[in-house]
Amino acid sequence: MGGQDSTYLRDILRTYKIYKFLGEKALAQVPDEHLHTEIDPNSNSVAVIVKHVAGNLRSRFGDFLTTDGEKPDRNRDAEFEMSRRVSREEMLRWWDEGWGTALVAIDALQVDDLDRLVHIRKEPFAVVEALNRSITHTVYHVGQIVYLARHFAGSSWKTLTIPKGRSKEVTKGNYKGIAR
């Protein structure tokens, strides 16, 4: 089982890095004037989604193996509020801090850690379960960022993966983009 476990650890770290990269490529295409735009009163802006993802990753992966993943100083509800318009630089600083915390913690994991228990809101999870839970949550929000970025970029959008109509090139090995 050790080989499969080490494969899982490599794959989960790679998956986090891929979605961090895709999120960053999407964020780079959002015009500054739309970082705080909500497409309707019940939606979140790109900046709010980044704030939430960063807060979640910092909370879940700070002292990952030893403390509850819902840190006492985290205010999840405040992650969905933006009392002021933040700059792109501040927003990206949140992003980098959240992802940095997660990637360092995941990279430090050993095969023996996968069966350990961690807690999220006092509920126990095997490390592998917590990682799967986190990546699905994170990817959900990266997808929201990509969708909004594509909308706000309009005709200047540069695809992040396989462009429409180019799938056969990927099959033949002639396309050098990210193919997931």
N, C-alpha and C positions, 0 to 999 in steps of 0.2 A: 504494500500500500504506500510505502514511502515515496516511490517514484511518481505515483499519481498525485500525491500530496505536494511534492515539490513542483510538479507541472502546474497544479492549481495555483500555487503561490506566484509562480512566474506569470501565469496568465492573468490573474486578478490584478497584479501590479501593472502589467502591460495594458490591460483594459482601462484602468484608471488613467494611465498616461495618455492613451488614445483619446479618451473623452475630454481630458483637460485640454489637449491640443485642439480638438474640434471646437470646443467652447471658445478657446482663444482666437481661433481663425474666424469664428462667427462674430465674436465681440469686436474684433478689429474692423469689421465691415459695418458696424452700427454707427451712423453719423452721431456726433456728440449731441446734437439737438434732440435725438430720439432715445437717449439712454434712460430718460425718466418718463417717456411716453407710455401711457396705458391705453390699450386699444378699446377698452370700455371700462365702466366704473367698477366692475368686478374682477378685472384682470390685474396682473402685476407688471410693472415695468422691468426692463432688462436689469436695471440697477437693483431693484428689490429682489429679483431672482438671484442675482450674484450675491447680495448680502445674505440671503437665506442659505444658499449652498455653502458659502464660506462659514457661516455660523454653525451649520450642521456638521460640516467636516471637522472644524476645530473642536466642537464639543464631542463628537463621536471618537475622534482619534487622539485627542490629547490624553496622555497617560492611558492609552487604549486598553492594556491588559490589567490595569490595577484600579481604575476608578470607573464609576458609572458613566456611560456615554452621554447622559444628559447632565451636564455640569451645572452646579448650583448658580453659577454666574451667567448662564445663558438665559436670554429672554427671547424665546422663539417668536412670540407675538410681535415684539419690536422689530424683528427681522423683516416683517411685512409692512413696516411703516418707514416713511422717508420724511423726516422733519425738515430736511433741506436738500437742495440739489447738490449732490456730491460730484466731484470732478471724475473724469475717466481714470486719472491716476490713483485717486483714493479707492475707487471701485476695484481697480485691478490689484491694488495692494490687499484688499480684503480677499480677493480671489486667490492670489499667490499665498497668502497666509493659510487659508483653509486647505488648499490643495497641498501645500508644503507639509502641513501637519499630517495629513492623511498619507502622503507618499512616504514620508520618513517612517511612520509607524508601520505601514504595510511592508516596506522594504526590510524592516528589522525582524519581521516574523520568521519563525523557524517552523519546520514541519510539526514538531511536537506541540506548538502553540494552537494548531487548528482545532484540537479537541478541548482546549481550555474553555472555561465559561467566562464570558464578560456580561455585563448588565447594561441595559438601556432602559431608563425609567424603572429601575429595580427589577425588570424582567430578565431572566437568564437566557443567554444565547450562546451556543458554541461559536467560537471565533469564525469559523467558516460561514455560519448562518448570519452573523453580524456583518461580515464582509459582503455577502450576497445581498442582504437587506440594504446596505449602504450603497452599493453600486447601482442597484435598480432605482433607488431614490435619486441618486445623483444624475444618472443618465436621463431620467424623466425630466429633470430641470434643465439639463444641457439641451435636450430636445426642444424645450420651450424657448431657450435662448436662441438656438439655431432658427427656429421658426420665426421669431420676432426679428432677428437680424436679417433674415432673407426678405421679410416684408419691408423693413425700413431701408434696406440697401437698394431695393427695386432693381432696375435694369443694370446696375453696377455690380450685382451679386456675383461672386465667384464661387462656384460649387466647391463643397468640402470633400466630396467623395467622387463617385462616378457620375459624370454629366449625363443628362438625358440623351439617349440615342447613341451612347458610346459603350454599352455593355459588351458588345461583341469584341471590341478592342481589348477589353479586360480578359475575356475568354482566350483570345489569341496571344495575350501577353504583351500587347503593344501600348498599353496605357500605364502611366507611371504615377497616378494619383493614389490617394488612400482608398483602398477597396476593402470594405468591411462586410 
